[in-house]
Each structure stands twice: as structure tokens, then as C-alpha cells.
Amino acid sequence: MKTIIAEKPSVAREIAGLVGASDKKDGYLTGNGYFVTWAFGHLIGLGMPEDYGITGFDKASLPILPNPFLLTVRKVKKDKGYTADAGASKQLKIIDQLFNRSDSIIVATDAGREGELIFRYIYEHLKCKKPFERLWISSLTEKAIKKGFDNLKDGKAFDGLYQAAQGRSRADWLVGINATQALSIAAGNGVYSLGRVQTPTLALICKRYLENKNFSVKKYWQIQLLHHKAGIDFKSLSKTKWEDQKLANDTLKSIQRSDTATITSVETKSVTEQPPLLFDLTGLQKEANKKLNLSAEETLNIAQSLYEKKFITYPRTGSKYIPEDMWAEIPNLVRALQDRQTCKQAVTKVKWGRFNKRIVNDLRVTDHHGLLITDKIPSALNAKENAVYDMIAFRLLEAISQACIKEITDIAIQALHYDFTAKGCKIIEPGWRSLKGTFSDDDTEPVQDLPELKKGDELKIKEATVLEKQTKPPVLYTEAGLLSAMESAGKEIENEEERKALQNIGIGTPATRAAIIETLFTRNYIQRDKKSLIPTEKGLQVYELVKDRKIADVAMTAEWELALQKIENNEADASAFQKEMETYASTITNELLQTSIAKSNLPKLTCPKCKSQQLIIRDKIAKCPDERCNWVQFRNVCGVQIGIGDIESLVNKGKTSLIKGMKSKAGKKFDAYIVLNEQADSSFEFEKSKNYKK
């Protein structure tokens, strides 16, 4: 018998159907010489400090450097501690029995770093010694699975992938556990969670937020002219930017009196815009955030669901290319899209026999190729799934289309002795841009049509105006912007040698970036302000404490990602990496334990109920330490974090300021005050309704 182990039940059922294991049992299927079972994601993980006999946060125990690392069954929170997850324990027993009854194992967990770790941690925890082979597939279609079974790979070939996954998992433990405990001990006021990738990511958000907030906006003025020639209106803009409005207005009057301008030069150049490559996961998440306002995690969940329904290939990919042997499949995929209403029109514009092969590059395909649709076309999807699917489908059609060729014309104009410029654009070959019919990107201004112009031409000035403009601060990160910053973390590095080495290395991996951003929300370090991500009071507090410490260093985190990639490719030693991480964890633990935290910034408030105790103020609650009194006020109310000022106002005056943007259970937004009654119970008070004049 052989046991096939998948990552989750839905995938196991697909595989069982194909190998003829149709007999359903508790926790597995069997038949035709196979047992087909599954994990529920990470059944086994690294033990927590209490598994090493270390309870609570104890300065004397730090740094905690496990040797060896213990593996334990997944735990769930219960009362004040953690206990083994009953469902995970039960499934693990079933897997153990099946492994014992089998001659060999086929690993069918997701084909990537995390999927490899899920299986290997189970295999190691059960002390299994049976030989195993790897099913390595990029899509769950019947054809792909069958092809995968015909080409099973020796499990040992993926030792590098496992060591990289294990290295990442241990590094996160060493840094996360030690840094969190060290800073929380130093603070002595609640838990301050820190992490290997989480903290540099928070630093990116806070740094940008503070740059934006502290930016001093300066006004300036430019003059715009409107010209008309050969039936075409077009505009030109002054090269000069006046900082004095009066000077700009005086210049305007002089130009209006002269009412003609002269062309001093005309430069035309041809620009070839290659089509975009296929999406990798981060690219899809960025696009879905910009166009559909989906969070990175929502996009990943939708893509995972489309993958499991067999409509797209494996989503957690870091590549935008396909290998040469897949090129022959592409025409079938394009043909299949003719049956999809939303894509029909675009398919007619694709030039058959002239597909662009730019996406084919064997060397640039990592574990998985770029995101593709499969030949199974969906019919019943929800609105968000449809939108994400169409993004992937359209991107494929664009990627195989021809380049867009534009003619860009730069005109230099003189009015009096002031220089003006105008830019024009003519589409010579629409190419890939004809699919959606837009010829410039959303974030650039559309370029105007120009008439035939030559040097020395005199132009009438139809109209001249002064435009008031202002310098713009660095924009706050949206999720799309943050993903870009995480992806290109290496580009921020000042040392040129280092920057070259890390130019394509980000922090986190395509598969983990969404979870990192979600962790920052869960920890109450960041919040959304419309589409922007901004730090909370607590997030800024943590940033101020760690911004100059090693743990917030984006470049260092990018270097580790590079080291993990080398381990994956068997080019570096995993044990050396772990030693380095242990040294690093020891350094930051000592750094953080010496952090002095000003505790004076929290107000001293007397409990409004018992009137005798001083309140304990934490990031999630304000509470009375006397258990008989037990007064408590949660600081997250209907999705909004209540600031220290409002807690102070509520306790001292019985009422907060107007809290805006709270959400009811039905998802409706409302504004209200939080007020205390005589018994110190809190409730909402709504604004008196305003009478609007019709």
C-alpha cells in the first residue's frame, strides 16, 4: 500500500477520485492500493517556551535558544494557556496508522516552501522512516495531476526546500519569541509583539506616515497656454515655477498682451512598450488592491479558491514566466476564453500566429511558473472571484500580444522670453493596449494629440491662465504600495554593492506577505484610513522604540531572504544560517532589554466605579486592578481604536469626543460618543440630528 498525503481534504478528494480510492473512512479514503489522507494545514509546529519549561516572561531565561527545537501538535488558546487542538491530534493519529501500514508515501501537499514544511514536520514528529516521493504540480486539473503521478520525484530532491522552510520557521521563532519578550519586559506594560519580517514592515509604514505628516507643503505657480492649429486645441506649460504669485500674475499679463508664441524645437521619438508579463502572486495582489480595493489576504484567499476549483494554476508563485515546454499549451487556453462572455471581445483582438513569446524563460521560473488560467472555464463564481479570474485571464491575453508602439513628440515653445513645453502622443501600433482600449497607465496623465508642427511656427495664444500647484508629500502606503515596498526592499539600500546583491530580493515571500500585513492589523499596530495604511498609537510607539535597532532593518531582513533562497538551491548551509540567527536573536534581546521606555506618557486615572484604585491602561483595555470592582472599558469599540485622550475624557468627564466611523453588527457605519452613567456603565450617545436646509 502507498499513502498519499495532501494539504487539505478538498485536494485529497480530487486525488482520491483519480487514483481510484473511493472507499471513505474516518480521516482518509482508500482503494486500488492507496490510502489518501490529508493534513489541515500546519498540524505540527515548533513548540512554545512553555514546552521547554519556561513559563511567563522571565528576563533570566532570555535569550531562549532551543537545542534541539521541539515539534508539537498544533495548539489552540484555552482559558489563559494553550492546549493541543483535538482535531489535529485525531488526524495525526490517523496519518501515523496509515504511514505504518504503507510501504511508501507520496507527498501531495502544496508544491512550495510551506507545503514541504507541513509534510516534513509531520514526518519528523512521527519519527517515520518510510521512503517518500513528491507530487510536484502547478495546477489541480485532472491532466496536471495525472502528469504529476507519471513523473513523481524522489523526496530527497526537495531537501533544500525543506531546509529553507525549516530555517525560515526557526528564524521567525528565535527573533519573534525573544524580541517580543525582551521588549515587553522592558516596557512592563502589556505585550509588544515583534517579528523578523513583521517589524521591518511596520517600520516601512511608520516611516512613510511620519514623512507624510511632517512634510511642509509649498505652493508654487505655473502658467498654462491654450493654442489652436489645424482644428486641434492643445496646451503648453511654463518651465518656470514661480514661488511668488504676484510675479506669476505679472508675467501672465505680459504674455496676454503679446498673444503669440513661437515653436523653438520639435523632437519626435518612437517608443516601444512591451506587454506586461504574467502575474506572480504579489503582482496580482497589487493590481487587485488598486482596481478592486481587495486586501492582499482577500486576493490570496480568492486565488486559492480558484486554484482548488481548478480554474487557475498554483497562486503562491514568485515568477512571471513559463517554461518552454508550456508554450504549446497557450493557444488552447486562449481558445477556451472565447466561451467566456467578459473575455470574448478581447480574444478577437489577439493576433493568431503572432503570439509574443516574452513570457517564456526557463531560467526565470522558480518553484512555479507565472499565474495562468486552466482550460476549465468557470461559469458560477461570485463577483469578487469573477473579477480576480478576469484579471488573470486578461493579463494572459495582454502578455502574448504585440508591443504597443507610440510616437512621442516633445515641443519647446517660447512666449516673450519664457520657455513652455508641450507633449504629444500618437499611437502607431496599438498592440496589447488595444485589449482594454487604454493607452496610458491609470497613474499617468493621458497625453494630448498634437497637430503637425515644425520649428519656427508662430502660434496664437487663445487663452493663458495661472495654475496654483503645491509640492506633494510622500504618499501614504496603500496595500498595493506596501507590497511593492516589501517586494523591492533591496532597492532602498544605500551601499551599492549590497543593493546589487539584493536588487530582486524583498522581505517576506509572495506566499507570506499577506499574512504579515494581517498580523500588523491583528496586533493593532496599523489601521486603514480609506485605502491608506496608517500606524496606530501603539504601532508608532513600537516604531519609536525599535526604529534604530537591528530588528527594524529592512536590508538585513532582505539578506536573510537571499540566504534562505541559497539554502533552497543547495548553495548554502542551513546550520550556519541557524547559528547566525541565534547570534542575532541574542544581540537584539540584549539591545531591547536595555531600551528605556518612558512610562510617564500614560495618564494616572482613578477608577470611575470604585473611586479608589488607579486604572491599568493597556492597548486593548483600561481596567480596575481590584477584582471585586472589576470595571473595564475595551479600547476597540465597533472596529475603532479609542485613543488615550478619549479614555481620559471618559473617566474624568463621563464622555468621549465624537468617535467616527464605528461599524454596527449589520456593517453600517455610525458616529457616536461613549458615555458613562451613574453606575459607570458605558453606552452610546448619538449626535442631535442636524436640520439640513433643502
Disulfide bonds with the S-S distance in Angstrom:
none
